[in-house]
Amino acid sequence: MAKIYDITQELFSCCVFPGDMPPSREQVQSIREGDGCNLTNLALCAHNGTHLDAPFHFYGDGKTVEEIPLEKVIGEARVAEVCGTLSRQDMKDLLKGGPPRLLLKGPAVLTVEAARAITEAGLWLIGVEAQTVGDENSPESVRAVHLELLGKEVVILEGLRLSEVPPGEYLLCAQPLKLGGADGAPCRAVLLEKTEDFLSAERENQA
C-alpha cells in the first residue's frame, strides 16, 4: 500500500494570514450536557490554514472554487526543496521535465518573473508552505504574483506542511471544500507515494 503524507494544517491551530479572521468553533449541542449528540458551528475565513485560491480571489469575473476542474488538484505532483527568492531561471529549472503540479518545500518566495515562468510553462498548480504567494511583507508583490497566476487559472495551494516529505514525485489529492461562489476554500491535502497503476492512469489522462 502506498505511503500517505498528510500535508494539511490542523484548522483551529493553523497559521492565519495577517488581517484574516481566525477559525473558531461553537459547541451548540453536547452529549456531556445531556444532548443527544455533539454538534458544532464553525466560523472561518476561506483562506485559513491549508487552502486553495480560486481566480475569483483577484478577478471579479474569475472562476470560483466549485468551478475549478478537479483534474488540476488531483494527480502527479513534484515536491522540490527550495529556499529564498525564486527568479525566473530558478523556476524554469524547477519545472524541467516535471508533472503539471509543483509543491515548494521550504521558505520559498515567488517573484512576478517566477510566476510568469509558471504560466508560460502551462503549470496547473503551484503549492507553497507560506500562507500566500509572493513576498508577504509586500502587498504589491502578493497582488502581482496572484494576478499573474490566477489570470492564467493556475491553482494556488497555500499553507502546506511538507517538512516530513522527501523531495520527489507523488500523487497529490487536494480537493477544496465545494463552497459555491467562494474565492477560496480550505482543503485536506495529502500526498501518496506513486504506484505503477497510478502512473499508467495519469499518462492516459494527459494523452
N, C-alpha and C positions, 0 to 999 in steps of 0.2 A: 504494500500500500504506500502511496506517495506521502512524503512528509508534508505537513501543513504548517506554515508560518502565519501566525496572527499578527498583522502589521497595523492594527487599529488601536487607537487610544480608547481607554475606558471613558465614557462620555462625561460623567459627573466629576471626574478628577482631571479632565483634559486641559490642555493649554488653550487659552482664549485670546484671539487677536485683540489688541488694544482698541477699546471702544465698542466691541461686540457684547451683547448680553450673554452672560454665562448661563449654562444649562442649570435647571433646577427641577425638583420634583415635589409633589404634594401627595401624601398618603391619605386618600379620601375614604377608603374603607380598610379595615384591619381585622384579621382573624383574632389577634390578641385583644382587641377591644370588643369582641363579640360579634363582629360582622361575619357574613357567610363566606367572604373571600377577601383577598388583598387586592386593592385597586389603586392605581397611581395616575395622577395627572402630571403631564410634562410641560415645561416651558423652555424654549431654547431658540438660539439663532440658527439659521440654516447652514451656517459656516462654522459651527462649533466642532471641535475635535477633528477626527479624520473625516474629510468631506470632499465633495466634488463641486466644482464650479461649472455652471452652465453658461452658454453665451449670453443669456438674458441678464446675467450679473453685471455686464458692462454695456450691453446693447439693448435698447428698448424694443427692437424687433427681433432679437435673437431667440434661439430655441431655449425652451425651459427644460427643467430636469427630466420630465417624463418623455420629452421628445428626443433625447439623446439615444442613439442606437445602442442597444446592449452589446453589440459586437465590438464597440470601442472599449468597453470596460471589462470584457471577459476575453481572455486569450493570452497568447505568448507575450511575455514581457522580459526585458533585461534589467537587472539591478546592477548599477555601476557606482563604485565608491568614488566620491569627489570631495573637494574641499576648496572653498573660496569662490571668487567671482569668475564666472564662466564666460569666455569670449566666444565669438562666432566660430573660430577654428577649434576651440575646445569642444564645442557642441558637435561640430561636423565629425570630429574624431570619435566621439562617443556614439554617434549614430551609424558609423560604418558597419555594414553587414548585419545590422541588428533587426529585431522584430519591430512592429509598429507601435510598441508601448515601451517607455523608458522610465524607470524609477531611479532617482538620485539619492544615494545613501550618503549622509554626511551634510555638513553645513554649506550647501551649495547656494549661490546667488545667481539667478539668471539675469543677464543683461538683455536689452532690446535686441542687440545683434545676435545673441544666442537664441533668443525666441524666434528671430527671423530665420535662422538656420533650421529650427524645428519645423516651422511652417513650410519652408521651401522643400524640406525632405518628405513632407506628407505624413509626419508622425500623427498617430491617432490620439495618444495620451501621454502626458508628462506628469510624473509624480515627484513630490518633494517632501522632506520631513518638516520643513518650516510651515507656519500657518498661512503663508502667502508666497507667491512667486514674485520675483523682483526683490529689490532692497527694501526691507520692511521699515527702514529708517527714512525712506524717501517716498512720499506719496506719489510723486511724479513717476518714479521708476515702477512702482507697483501698478499704477494705472497703465503705463505704456506697455509693459510686458503682458498684462491681461488683455489689452486691446489687440495686440499682435496675435496672441494665441487664440483667444475666443473669436476674433474676427474670421479666423480660418477654421473654426469649430474644432480646435484641438481641445480635448477634455483635460482639465486641470484637476489633479488629485493632490490635496494638501493635507498636512498633519500626519503623515505616515510615520511608522516606527519600524525602522529597518536595521537596528543595531545587531540583532541576532541572525540576520540573513546574510550568508556569504554572497559576494558578487557572482553573477551568473544569470542563467535564463530559467524562467519559471512560467507556470500558468497563473495568471492574475485573475481574481474574481473580486470586483469592486462595484457591485450594483448599488446605486443610490436608492434611498427611500423614494417611492413613487409619489412625490409631492406635486400635484398638478399646479402648473403656473409658477413654480418656485425658481429662484435664481441659483439655488444650490441645495445640497442635501447631505446629511451625514450618511456614511456607508460603513459596512463591515467588510474591510478589505483583507483578503488573505492571499498568500502565495502557496502554490503547490509545486513540489518537485516534478519536473516533466517526465512523462512516460511516453513510450513509443506510440501507444494508441492515441494519446492526445496530439502528438506531433503530426500524425497522419491526418487527423481530422482538421487540424489547424491549416495544414497545407492545402487541403481541399477547399476550405472556406476562402482562402486567399487567392485561389486559382481563377 
